[in-house]
């Protein structure tokens, strides 16, 4: 084959990506306890190694993997889950994989490799089974309910009480009580449904997500003295939680980030605005001063 040096350099780049992903998938397979997931990861790893060897027939050289990238995704999957880590990695490689087909005229197997990367591997990745994603609905319930209820409650309490310590105490009691109530409701709801989810686990996911959100939203009232600053920081943290969680879900479950983010943010800020107004009206008409 008459291949230019510039094409060979590009092929070596493709080759490095393939051997890097081979080592990533091998490492993930070694770490996972789920046998079905292990088989899927090993199958994808073998595909990556085969692609590496096909590029090698052209470059006629061995290429070392990107070790830092292997370590990076090993840590991402350990912290944020197998499905999220794998899909995040594949999203990052999408552009390079699309370039494969551009070289089909120069190297015939490139088109087939592009098809395998885009279709076959995605089918395998979608077969991955991860417990934490089975309970996404429970986490959404806890986060969404805490964000909507507590941002609203804190907005109302901010204008009604005007004391950061008192607002933090009242908000904490309200939030923790609501977390246990929501966890109990999720337990009963899951138990009554025809689902593979375990009721106790579903309630724990809901309760933990709720309490985590409560802690984050209350923190500004324990740090700052100006209650309007506290409310502003709390709302900003709430939006941050919404953005982080929806980014995670959009990657792990292939959902639309923008739509979900706008919807959850609109609900939380809308309830906060209404509650702030209610707090103002109650303070004005009751004449109660604290």
N, C-alpha and C positions, 0 to 999 in steps of 0.2 A: 504493500500500500504506500502511495506517495502522499505522506502527511507532513504538513509544514511544522516547523518548530513551535510556532505560536499555538497551533492546535494541540501539539503534544503537551505544552505547558498547561493548557486548559484541561486536557485529559488527566494530567497528573493531579490537578486540583480536584477533579471529580473522583479520582482514585483515592485521594486522601480522605475525602468526605465518606466514601464507602467503607474504608477500613476503620475510620473513626466510629461510624455508626455500628459497624460489626462489633467492636469492642464494647460500645455502650449497651447494645442489646444483650450481649453475652454476660456482662456484669449484672444487668437487671434480672436476667434469667437466673443467675446464681443467687440473687438476694430474695427473689419472690418465693413464698411458701405455697402459692396456689399452683398445683400441677398443670392445670389447663393453661394458665397464663404463662407458665414456664415453657410449655411446648410452643405456644404462639411466638414468644420472644425468640426462642432458639430458631424457629423456622424463618423469622424475619432476618435474624443474624446470618443465617446461611445464605439467604438471598443477597444480603449486602456483601458477603465474602465472594460470592460468585460474580457479582458485578465488579468488584475490585479486581478479580482475576481476569475478567474480560477486558477491562481498561489496560491491564498490565500487558496483554498481548500486543497492544499498540505502543505503549510507552517503553516496554522492555526494561522496566526498573521497578524495584520495590519502593514503597512510600510508607513512612512512619505515620501512625495515627496522631491526631491532635489530643495529647494527653490531658491538657487543661479542660478541653471540652468534655472528655469522658468523665473527669471528676466533677465538672459542673453539673451535668445532667444526672449523675449518680446522687448528688446532694439534693437537687431539685425534686427528684422522684422520692427520695427519702423524706423530705419535708412536706411536699405538697401532693404526693401520690403518684402512682405508676402511670395512670391514664393521662393526667395533666402533663407530666414530664415528657412522655412519649409524643403526645400531640403537639406540645410546644416545640419540640425538636423538629418534628416533621413539618410544621408550619414554617420554621426558619429555613428549611431545606427546599421548600416548594419552588422557589425561583431557580435554584440550581438544577432541580430535576426537570423543569420545563425546558431548560437549555439543552438537555440531552437530545431531544428530537431534532434540534437545529443541526446536529452533527450526523444525522442519519445518512446523508449523502456521502460523507467522508468515511464513516464507520457504521456499517449496516446495523450491528446489534444495539446501537444507541437508542433507536426508536423503540425496540422491544423493552429495553431497560427502563425507558421513560414510562411506558405503559405499566410495567410491573411496579415501579415506584409509586405511581399515582393511583392505581386501581387495586392491585393485588395486596399491597402492604396496608392500604387504608381499610380494606375488607378485614384483614387480620387484626388490625389495631381495634376496630370496632367490636371485635369478639372479646376483647379484654374484659374481665369481670372484676370489679373492685368494690369492696363493701362500702367505702365512704361515699361512692357515687350513688349507691342504692338508697342512701339516706339523705340525698340532696334535698328532697322535699321537706324533710324534717328540719334541716339546717335553715332552709329558706324561710320556713314558718317561724323559727326562733328569731332569726335576724330581722326579718321584715316586721314582725309584730313588735319586737323591741324598738326598732328604729322609729316606727310610726307612733307607737304608744308613748315611748319615753321622750322622744324629741318633743312631742306634743305636750306631755306632762311638764317637762322642764321649761318649755317656753311659757306655759301658763303659770308655773310656780315662780319663774323669774320675775315676772311683773307683779304677781300677787304677794310674794314674800319679801323680795328685795334684800335677801341676806344669803350669801353664798354658802355658808355653813349649814344653814337651815334648809336651803334648797337641796344641797348634797345629801343631807340626812333623809329628808322626805322622799327625794328621788330614789335613793338606794332602797329604802323600805318598800316603796311602790314597785320598783323594778324587780327586786328579789322575790317578792310575793307573787308578782305576775309571772316570773320565770317558773316557779313551782306550779302555778296554776296551769300555764301553757304546757308544761311537761306532762302533767297529769292528763290534760285533755288530749294530747297527742298519743299517750299510752292507750287511752280508752278508744280513740278514733282508729288507731292502727289495729287494735285487738278486734274491732268489729268488722274490719275490712278483710277481703280475700286477697292477701298479699304475702309475699315471702319475707317481708320485713318483720323483725322481732319487735314486739311492742315496747319492751323495756329499753332496747337499744335506740329505738326511734325517739322515745321520751328523753333519753339522756342527750342525744344529739340536739334536740330542740332546746332542752334546758340549758345545756352548756353554751350553745350559740346565743341564747337570750342573755345569760349572765355575763358572758364575754362582752356583749354589746353594752350592757348596763355599765360595766366597769369603765369602758372606754369613754362613754358619754358623760359619766359623772366626774371623771378626773379633772377637767378644767375648773370645776367648782371647788376643788380642793387645792388648786394652785393659784388662781387669780382672785383678786379682791373685787374687781368691778363685775357686777353680775351681767351687764350687757356684753362685755368681753367674753365672759364664760359662755354665754349663749351662742355668740358668734363662733367661738372655737368648737363648741359642741356640735353645732350644725355642720361645720367644716369637717370634723371627724366623722360625723354620720355619713356625709357624702363620700368621704374617703373609704369607709367600710363598704358602702354600696358599690363603689367603683372596683375595689379590690375583689370582692366576692363575685361580682358579675363578670369580671375578667376571667377569674378562675373557672366559673361555670361555662362561659362562652368558649374557652379553650377545651375544657374537658368533655363537654357535651355538644360541641359544635352548634351553639346557639348564638343569636344575634345580640351582641353586647350593647349596642346603642339603644335599641328598643327597650331592653330590660332595665338598663341604667336610668333612662329618662323616666320610665314608669315608676320605679321604686323611689327615685329622687323626688319626683313630683308628689307622690303620696306623702312622703315624710315631711317635706317642706310645706305642703299644703295643710297638713294636720297641725304642724308647728305654728303656722300663721294663724289658723283658726283658734288654737288654744291660747296663743299670745293675746288675741283680741278678747277672748273670754275672760282671761285673767285681768285684763285692763278694765273690762266692763264690771266684773264682780267687785273689784277694788273700788271702782268709782261709785257704784250704786249702794254697796253695803257700807261703805265708809270705814271699813276695818283697816287699821294700820298696825303693822308689826315692826 
